[in-house]
């Protein structure tokens, strides 16, 4: 299926530390997207990396993509308590286009 | 509007009643999606509209669930004869073809 699987399921770190979350998928993709969800409501799109890109940065976020291993990682540097949220990856194919989300990684950043 | 708008934000209904949930996507976004999220769970895909193509209904859990998208814009998700297991947050999202999704804040449905 097109679903991404996040790992670990839960991650607890201290403020200032880096957080790394991983994503694996099974199908070919055109891009992979990462989202954040606070308090069980709407997801916020963080970053999109295309299949021909290997690394992308946005502020304190760094995303890598290895299409040969069908995996991606999201690194949050210098974490803050406000980064506490659930993080989801979503592999995406342009044709047929829907995103299927996994269970997410629940990140807890302790002050 | 600037974002995806969902209404109502909260809905409490009695078991067996029908409910309608509304989604106003971002103007110009051709794709619209409905997801459901039960407490502590991931997002469950329900239905996907893309332009004038037939919707992808593969995620609808039963024939009590249906959705329409009128004029390529507003969408309504209808749940008939609600059951307690329908209680969840229903999320709508819209997107352009190759971009991230923009989600609404969701409708929290409680069936009592």
Boltz contact constraints between the chains, C-beta under 6 A:
constraints:
  - contact:
      token1: [A, 33]
      token2: [B, 100]
      max_distance: 6.0
  - contact:
      token1: [A, 41]
      token2: [B, 105]
      max_distance: 6.0
  - contact:
      token1: [A, 41]
      token2: [B, 106]
      max_distance: 6.0
  - contact:
      token1: [A, 42]
      token2: [B, 103]
      max_distance: 6.0
  - contact:
      token1: [A, 42]
      token2: [B, 104]
      max_distance: 6.0
  - contact:
      token1: [A, 42]
      token2: [B, 105]
      max_distance: 6.0
  - contact:
      token1: [A, 42]
      token2: [B, 106]
      max_distance: 6.0
  - contact:
      token1: [A, 43]
      token2: [B, 103]
      max_distance: 6.0
  - contact:
      token1: [A, 45]
      token2: [B, 100]
      max_distance: 6.0
  - contact:
      token1: [A, 48]
      token2: [B, 100]
      max_distance: 6.0
  - contact:
      token1: [A, 98]
      token2: [B, 48]
      max_distance: 6.0
  - contact:
      token1: [A, 100]
      token2: [B, 45]
      max_distance: 6.0
  - contact:
      token1: [A, 101]
      token2: [B, 42]
      max_distance: 6.0
  - contact:
      token1: [A, 101]
      token2: [B, 43]
      max_distance: 6.0
  - contact:
      token1: [A, 102]
      token2: [B, 42]
      max_distance: 6.0
  - contact:
      token1: [A, 103]
      token2: [B, 42]
      max_distance: 6.0
  - contact:
      token1: [A, 104]
      token2: [B, 42]
      max_distance: 6.0
